[in-house]
Amino acid sequence: MTEAHDEDRPAPGPTPDELERVAEPATVRRAPRYRAFALTGAALAVLAAVVTVLVVPRSDDATVGTGTVLAVLVVVAAALGALVGAAVAVVVERAGRAR
């Protein structure tokens, strides 16, 4: 009867002496999430592009519509913002490695 009860119990873990003998010290590397940095940079740049299009006055003889200007600025700003965000992530990672 006690044998069946012992089989249900999980095997005990290693002893502290055994752990100390086999364990290797490790360091945790905390790297930034590049996607989050790039998306944040792109979002901020798109927001800046939208504000710029809304704030800057248009001339009366403009041959291109506001929507076209907004579309081009949003695409260019998103690409540049993502690049800047990724560059910031690289700088943050290198600064973290230096410590």
Secondary structure, 3 states (H helix, E strand, C coil): CHHHHHHHCCCCCCCHHHHHHHCCCCCCCCCCCHHHHHHHHHHHHHHHHHHHHHHCCCCCCCCCCHHHHHHHHHHHHHHHHHHHHHHHHHHHHHHHHHC
